[in-house]
């Protein structure tokens, strides 16, 4: 395998890693920190993608002179829309299923089917796409034979920025401190005056907002349809569990490992065999370390 091919495969792995990480970060917050198995997380990603599509349509019709910059507004709008939807969803639906993991799984799976059908009714079953801005078109060629698409470089940079933002929120703000306190000991947190219901809603909304950003980013590399979220939901759960529930570091590390392994294996063998190999690796690791690679000690 030549050096150029290795560089391209590593870069492709980074591209897959960014989507997985954006999805898995939101899922790690909802599943890892809150214990909610949200099977509709993929549909929140699709909601962010459709919000980006509608933003592109608005700019094309009413602000055509600013089309080159619509994507920046779309990412912010996608986050705000899914954040608000996630907040309302937690207050009106999810809150009734805490401490009932099987009921939560079935209820959110039913919700995902409802959302998929709603997308079909509103947007149709056909795929929709957004235009790529001129400043993200083309590729950077650091050397002959190596082409790195600008849109994927932008996605990698955005993912780094979002991940750093999540770290600041969870570890450098009062909301993050309270969220982690509720995770470790809900009863004690409530006893010292923390509004656990509000923390639950804001934490779930933050995880939903991250899924919206993942959906907005996805529109830059693929078309959107009602089933778009299902493409990544299983892989995202694998990333969270493999890295260790409640560990954001583990989520990032496992996402990188899985994405790079899958990309390399797909180059050497078929896509289905690559998936099978990854799943076997995850099973072996979880057999040896049932709590994941970077499990955190929390009080139950």
C-alpha positions as CSV (number, residue, x, y, z in Angstrom):
1,X,0.0,0.0,0.0
2,X,1.5,3.3,-1.1
3,X,2.0,6.3,1.1
4,X,-0.7,8.3,-0.9
5,X,-3.2,5.6,-0.4
6,X,-2.5,5.4,3.4
7,X,-2.9,9.2,3.7
8,X,-6.2,9.1,1.8
9,X,-7.5,6.2,3.9
10,X,-6.6,7.9,7.1
11,X,-8.4,11.0,5.9
12,X,-11.5,9.0,4.9
13,X,-11.4,7.5,8.4
14,X,-11.3,11.0,9.9
15,X,-14.3,12.0,7.8
16,X,-16.3,9.0,9.0
17,X,-15.1,9.7,12.6
18,X,-16.4,13.2,12.6
19,X,-20.0,12.1,11.8
20,X,-19.8,9.3,14.3
21,X,-18.4,11.6,17.0
22,X,-21.1,14.3,16.5
23,X,-23.8,11.6,16.7
24,X,-22.1,9.7,19.5
25,X,-21.5,12.8,21.7
26,X,-25.2,13.6,21.8
27,X,-26.0,9.9,22.4
28,X,-23.3,9.7,25.1
29,X,-24.9,12.6,26.9
30,X,-28.4,11.2,26.6
31,X,-27.6,7.5,27.1
32,X,-24.4,7.7,29.2
33,X,-25.2,10.6,31.5
34,X,-29.0,10.2,31.7
35,X,-29.4,6.4,31.1
36,X,-32.1,7.0,28.4
37,X,-32.0,4.6,25.4
38,X,-33.1,7.0,22.7
39,X,-33.8,5.0,19.5
40,X,-35.1,8.3,18.0
41,X,-31.7,9.9,18.1
42,X,-31.2,9.2,14.4
43,X,-34.4,11.0,13.6
44,X,-33.1,14.1,15.5
45,X,-30.2,14.0,13.2
46,X,-32.6,13.9,10.2
47,X,-34.4,16.8,11.7
48,X,-31.2,18.8,11.7
49,X,-30.6,17.8,8.1
50,X,-34.1,18.9,7.0
51,X,-33.6,22.2,8.9
52,X,-30.5,22.8,6.9
53,X,-32.4,22.0,3.7
54,X,-35.1,24.5,4.6
55,X,-32.5,27.1,5.4
56,X,-30.9,26.6,2.0
57,X,-34.2,27.0,0.3
58,X,-34.9,30.2,2.3
59,X,-31.6,31.8,1.3
60,X,-32.0,30.7,-2.3
61,X,-35.4,32.4,-2.6
62,X,-35.0,35.5,-0.4
63,X,-31.3,36.0,0.2
64,X,-29.5,34.7,-3.0
65,X,-26.6,37.2,-2.5
66,X,-25.8,35.5,0.8
67,X,-26.0,31.9,-0.5
68,X,-22.3,31.4,0.0
69,X,-22.8,31.8,3.8
70,X,-26.1,30.0,4.3
71,X,-24.3,27.0,5.8
72,X,-23.1,28.8,8.8
73,X,-26.6,30.0,9.6
74,X,-28.0,26.5,8.8
75,X,-25.7,24.8,11.4
76,X,-26.8,27.3,14.1
77,X,-30.5,26.9,13.1
78,X,-30.2,23.1,13.1
79,X,-28.8,23.1,16.6
80,X,-31.5,25.5,17.9
81,X,-34.4,23.6,16.3
82,X,-33.3,20.2,17.6
83,X,-32.4,21.7,21.0
84,X,-35.9,23.1,21.3
85,X,-37.5,19.9,20.0
86,X,-35.4,17.8,22.4
87,X,-36.4,20.0,25.4
88,X,-40.1,19.7,24.5
89,X,-39.7,16.0,23.9
90,X,-38.1,15.4,27.3
91,X,-40.7,17.5,29.1
92,X,-43.7,15.9,27.3
93,X,-42.6,12.4,26.6
94,X,-39.2,11.1,27.8
95,X,-39.6,12.2,31.5
96,X,-42.3,9.6,32.0
97,X,-39.9,6.7,31.2
98,X,-36.9,7.3,33.5
99,X,-35.7,4.2,35.3
100,X,-37.6,2.0,32.8
101,X,-35.0,1.2,30.1
102,X,-37.0,-1.4,28.2
103,X,-40.1,0.9,28.1
104,X,-37.8,3.8,27.0
105,X,-36.4,1.7,24.2
106,X,-39.8,0.7,22.9
107,X,-41.3,4.1,23.3
108,X,-38.5,5.9,21.5
109,X,-38.4,3.3,18.7
110,X,-42.1,4.0,18.2
111,X,-41.4,7.7,18.2
112,X,-38.7,7.2,15.5
113,X,-41.2,5.5,13.3
114,X,-43.7,8.4,13.8
115,X,-41.0,11.0,13.0
116,X,-39.9,9.1,9.8
117,X,-43.5,9.0,8.6
118,X,-43.9,12.7,9.4
119,X,-40.8,13.5,7.3
120,X,-42.3,11.5,4.4
121,X,-45.6,13.4,4.7
122,X,-43.9,16.8,4.8
123,X,-40.9,16.4,2.5
124,X,-41.8,13.3,0.5
125,X,-39.9,10.0,0.3
126,X,-37.4,11.3,-2.3
127,X,-34.0,12.4,-1.2
128,X,-33.3,16.1,-1.0
129,X,-29.9,17.8,-1.1
130,X,-28.4,21.2,-0.5
131,X,-26.0,23.2,-2.7
132,X,-22.3,23.2,-1.6
133,X,-21.0,26.7,-1.1
134,X,-18.2,27.8,-3.4
135,X,-15.6,28.2,-0.6
136,X,-16.1,24.5,0.2
137,X,-15.9,23.2,-3.3
138,X,-12.8,21.5,-4.6
139,X,-10.0,19.9,-2.8
140,X,-6.6,20.7,-1.2
141,X,-3.7,19.0,-2.8
142,X,-0.8,19.0,-0.3
143,X,1.2,16.8,-2.7
144,X,0.7,15.0,-6.0
145,X,-1.8,12.2,-5.7
146,X,-3.3,13.4,-2.4
147,X,-6.6,15.2,-2.6
148,X,-8.4,16.3,0.5
149,X,-11.9,17.7,-0.1
150,X,-12.4,21.1,1.5
151,X,-15.9,20.3,2.8
152,X,-14.6,17.3,4.8
153,X,-11.7,19.5,6.1
154,X,-14.3,22.0,7.3
155,X,-16.3,19.2,8.9
156,X,-13.2,18.0,10.8
157,X,-12.6,21.5,12.0
158,X,-16.2,22.0,13.1
159,X,-16.2,18.7,15.0
160,X,-13.1,19.7,16.9
161,X,-14.8,23.1,17.8
162,X,-18.0,21.4,18.8
163,X,-16.2,18.8,20.9
164,X,-14.3,21.5,22.7
165,X,-17.5,23.3,23.3
166,X,-19.1,20.3,24.8
167,X,-16.1,19.8,27.1
168,X,-16.4,23.4,28.3
169,X,-20.1,23.1,28.9
170,X,-19.8,19.8,30.9
171,X,-16.7,20.6,32.8
172,X,-16.4,24.3,33.1
173,X,-19.9,25.6,33.7
174,X,-22.4,25.3,36.5
175,X,-24.8,23.4,34.3
176,X,-22.2,20.8,33.5
177,X,-21.3,20.5,37.2
178,X,-24.9,20.0,38.1
179,X,-25.5,17.5,35.3
180,X,-22.5,15.4,36.4
181,X,-23.7,15.6,40.0
182,X,-27.2,14.4,39.1
183,X,-25.5,11.5,37.1
184,X,-23.5,10.4,40.2
185,X,-26.2,10.8,42.8
186,X,-29.6,12.1,41.9
187,X,-31.0,12.0,45.4
188,X,-28.2,13.9,47.0
189,X,-28.2,16.5,44.2
190,X,-31.9,17.1,44.8
191,X,-31.2,17.4,48.5
192,X,-28.7,20.2,48.0
193,X,-31.1,22.2,45.9
194,X,-30.4,21.2,42.3
195,X,-33.5,21.2,40.1
196,X,-33.0,17.7,38.7
197,X,-36.0,18.0,36.4
198,X,-34.6,21.1,34.7
199,X,-31.1,19.6,34.4
200,X,-32.7,16.5,32.8
201,X,-34.4,18.6,30.2
202,X,-31.4,20.8,29.4
203,X,-29.1,17.8,29.2
204,X,-31.4,15.9,26.8
205,X,-31.9,19.1,24.8
206,X,-28.1,19.5,24.5
207,X,-27.7,15.9,23.2
208,X,-30.5,16.5,20.7
209,X,-28.8,19.7,19.6
210,X,-25.6,17.8,18.9
211,X,-27.6,15.4,16.7
212,X,-28.9,18.3,14.8
213,X,-25.4,19.6,14.1
214,X,-24.5,16.1,12.9
215,X,-27.5,16.2,10.6
216,X,-26.5,19.6,9.2
217,X,-23.0,18.3,8.6
218,X,-24.3,15.2,6.9
219,X,-26.0,17.3,4.2
220,X,-22.5,18.4,3.0
221,X,-21.6,14.8,2.1
222,X,-24.9,13.1,1.2
223,X,-28.6,13.5,0.4
224,X,-31.2,13.5,3.1
225,X,-34.3,11.2,3.2
226,X,-36.6,10.1,6.1
227,X,-34.4,7.2,6.9
228,X,-31.1,9.1,7.0
229,X,-30.8,8.8,10.8
230,X,-30.9,5.1,10.7
231,X,-27.6,5.0,8.9
232,X,-25.7,6.0,12.0
233,X,-27.8,5.1,15.0
234,X,-26.5,1.6,15.5
235,X,-22.9,2.6,14.9
236,X,-23.3,5.5,17.4
237,X,-24.6,3.1,20.1
238,X,-21.6,0.8,19.4
239,X,-19.2,3.8,19.8
240,X,-20.8,4.8,23.1
241,X,-20.9,1.3,24.6
242,X,-17.4,0.4,23.3
243,X,-15.8,3.5,24.7
244,X,-17.5,3.2,28.1
245,X,-20.9,4.6,29.1
246,X,-20.6,8.1,30.9
247,X,-17.0,8.6,29.4
248,X,-16.8,11.3,26.8
249,X,-13.1,10.6,26.3
250,X,-14.0,6.9,25.7
251,X,-16.6,8.0,23.2
252,X,-14.1,10.0,21.2
253,X,-11.4,7.3,21.4
254,X,-13.7,4.5,20.4
255,X,-15.2,6.6,17.6
256,X,-11.7,7.2,16.2
257,X,-10.7,3.6,16.5
258,X,-13.9,2.2,14.9
259,X,-13.9,4.7,12.0
260,X,-10.2,4.2,11.1
261,X,-10.6,0.4,11.4
262,X,-13.7,0.3,9.3
263,X,-12.2,2.5,6.6
264,X,-9.0,0.4,6.3
265,X,-10.9,-2.9,6.4
266,X,-13.3,-1.7,3.7
267,X,-10.3,-1.0,1.5
268,X,-8.9,-4.5,2.0
269,X,-12.2,-6.4,1.9
270,X,-15.9,-5.9,1.2
271,X,-18.0,-3.4,3.2
272,X,-20.1,-6.2,4.8
273,X,-17.0,-8.1,5.9
274,X,-15.5,-4.9,7.4
275,X,-18.7,-4.4,9.4
276,X,-18.6,-8.0,10.7
277,X,-14.9,-7.7,11.6
278,X,-15.6,-4.5,13.6
279,X,-18.5,-6.1,15.4
280,X,-16.3,-9.1,16.3
281,X,-13.7,-6.7,17.7
282,X,-16.2,-4.9,19.8
283,X,-17.6,-8.2,21.1
284,X,-14.2,-9.4,22.1
285,X,-13.3,-6.1,23.9
286,X,-16.6,-5.9,25.7
287,X,-16.1,-9.6,26.8
288,X,-12.8,-8.6,28.4
289,X,-13.9,-5.2,29.6
290,X,-17.8,-5.2,30.0
291,X,-17.9,-1.5,31.0
292,X,-16.0,-0.4,27.9
293,X,-12.5,0.9,27.2
294,X,-12.8,4.0,29.4
295,X,-15.4,3.2,32.0
296,X,-16.1,5.8,34.7
297,X,-16.9,5.0,38.3
298,X,-20.3,6.5,39.3
299,X,-22.6,5.9,42.3
300,X,-25.8,4.1,41.5
